[in-house]
Amino acid sequence: MDVKVAVSTAKEQVKELFSADNVSNVTLEEINFAESDEVWEITVGITRPSAIPRNNSLAALVTPEFERAYKVVRIRDSDQRILSVTNRVAQAA
């Protein structure tokens, strides 16, 4: 599988799986091909509404309206099968 196909597949899978969460700004973050397993590991970033309640004016001031999340999509190279979609915790800068 070509790297562009792997990235496109990963992004489309994340959009579809998390569509109920109103995700936006779906971006490529990292690409890794594990040659030993012949598996693509594509990290995709998404923006979605914050899970923290903004139920009062103080919370609305200090709680972001949106949050960034990162998903690692593992795709088998030979048949383009999605093996897993997991969370990746962003590292501090």
C-alpha positions in Angstrom: 0.0 0.0 0.0 1.3 3.4 -0.8 1.8 5.9 2.0 -0.8 8.3 0.6 -3.4 5.5 0.6 -2.5 4.6 4.2 -2.9 8.2 5.4 -6.2 8.7 3.5 -7.6 5.4 4.9 -6.6 6.4 8.4 -8.1 9.9 8.2 -11.4 8.6 6.6 -11.7 5.9 9.3 -11.3 8.4 12.1 -13.8 10.8 10.5 -16.3 8.0 10.2 -15.8 6.5 13.6 -15.9 9.8 15.5 -18.6 11.5 13.3 -21.0 11.6 16.3 -18.4 13.7 18.2 -18.5 16.5 15.6 -14.8 16.2 14.9 -13.1 18.8 12.6 -9.6 19.7 11.6 -8.5 16.1 10.9 -4.8 16.2 10.3 -1.9 13.9 9.7 0.5 14.0 12.7 2.9 11.0 12.3 3.6 8.0 10.0 5.3 4.8 10.9 5.7 1.6 9.0 6.6 -1.4 11.1 8.4 -3.6 8.6 8.5 -6.6 10.9 4.7 -6.7 11.0 4.0 -4.9 7.7 1.6 -2.6 9.6 1.2 1.1 9.1 0.8 3.2 12.3 -0.8 6.5 11.3 -1.4 9.2 14.0 -4.2 11.5 13.2 -5.1 14.7 15.1 -8.7 15.8 15.6 -10.5 18.8 17.1 -13.7 18.1 18.9 -16.0 19.8 21.5 -14.5 19.6 25.0 -15.8 16.8 27.2 -15.6 19.1 30.3 -19.0 20.6 31.2 -19.3 24.4 30.8 -22.4 24.6 32.9 -21.7 27.9 34.6 -20.1 31.2 33.7 -16.8 30.6 35.6 -16.5 27.2 33.9 -17.2 28.8 30.5 -14.4 31.3 31.1 -11.7 28.8 32.1 -12.7 25.6 30.1 -11.8 25.5 26.4 -14.7 25.0 24.1 -12.7 22.5 22.0 -10.0 20.0 22.6 -7.4 18.3 20.5 -7.1 14.5 20.5 -4.8 12.1 18.7 -5.7 8.7 17.4 -3.3 6.0 16.2 -4.7 3.9 13.4 -3.0 0.6 12.7 -3.5 -0.7 9.2 -2.2 -4.0 7.8 -0.4 -3.3 4.6 -1.3 -6.5 2.7 -5.1 -6.1 2.8 -5.6 -2.5 4.1 -7.5 -4.0 7.1 -7.9 -1.6 10.1 -6.4 -3.5 13.1 -7.0 -0.9 15.8 -7.7 2.8 16.6 -6.3 3.9 19.9 -5.7 7.1 21.8 -2.3 8.7 21.8 -1.5 11.1 24.7 0.2 14.2 23.5 3.6 14.8 25.0 4.3 18.2 26.6 6.4 20.5 24.5 
